[in-house]
Amino acid sequence: MEVQSAKMIRPQEKIYTSARVETNSNVKHQEVLYQQEHKRQTTKNVQGIAKYVNKMLVEGLNNAINSTTGVAVLIATVAFAAIFTVPGQYVDDPGEIPPELSLGEANIAPKAPFIVFFIFDSIALIISLAVVAVQTSVVVIERKAKKQSMAIINKLMWIACAFVSVAFLSLSYVVVGDREKWFAVAVRIIGARKASD
């Protein structure tokens, strides 16, 4: 076996070094390609998740709008019916009309609790009808605008619920009469406690 001279070994080292550099270059290039592909996939996944979350938010807002409209219709129905079905009947005998009432007027009309009932019930009716009118006539497409309108409508519905509650609590004073006012006070205290819970 013959030993090679230094001249013959040197070109082989150069070949080996250039092959190693080329291999490192290929590896780095493949890593860059892999990172770019991974970034593309991550971006695609994030965009897919963002679309899904956005879709869920829009569906949630639409469900809230539908629910609020249903509650507004319910409050309007109850408030409207309550105005025309007051307890104590109406003055209907033309021969026996009390001096402070007129024919067809509710017997409890001059009492303060009925006046409170009538005012608060009417305001609740107007608020809930306004909410129904807005919800059925105005079409909001943008999510930000839907959120803002829902915030306002939710506040209006809370006000309408509070007004209906005050109206019916005041009517409880009329229903129980003067001798049983303690019962109306107890109902009011229980109602206030439940509302604060």
Protein Blocks (a to p, Z undefined) as FASTA:
>chain_A
ZZddfklmmmmmmmmmmmmmmmmmmmmmmmmmmmmmmmmmmmmmmmmmmmmmmmmmmmmm
mmmmmmmmmmmmmmmmmmmmmmmmcghiaafbfklccfkbcehiafklmpmklmmmmmmm
mmmmmmmmmmmmmmmmpccfblklmmmmmmmmmmmmmmmmmmmmmmmmmmmmmmnommlm
mmmmmmmmmmmmmmmZZ
